Amino acid sequence: MHGDDNDDQIGALVAEDGEEYDELDEAKLDLPAGDLADYGPPSDVAERLRGLVVYLATNLVDDPNSVEVEARQRGNSVFVSLRVPEEELGKVIGRGGRIARAMRTALLICGSRSNVRASLDIED
């Protein structure tokens, strides 16, 4: 009832040269040697989380060009670092840390939708 004819195609992977593979071959994917599980979800998740922080931070500060955001992914965790000049730090952190907490909450929610644990580190 769910399309039994397509069941064989679901498990197969197709390489760029059109050849089908039944399993992931790390050498053909140009990944470092080791278990694929060590590298977690695709890096586009880290890039989306980075984009979220860039959007939020650049709209908070006076000089958007001074904002630097870096995202690193390790397994199912994404670590986002936000660097702003010291004079802009108060605008990003907010009174009592409310803005920083809201940014971290938004990052956690966005990350959880992609099955990753996201954290934000704010540096000056």
PyMOL commands that set and color helices and strands:
alter all, ss='L'
color gray80, all
select helices_A, chain A and resi 4-11+36-39+44-58+64-66+86-93+95-113
alter helices_A, ss='H'
color red, helices_A
select strands_A, chain A and resi 13-14+20-21+68-74+77-83+117-123
alter strands_A, ss='S'
color yellow, strands_A
deselect
rebuild
show_as cartoon
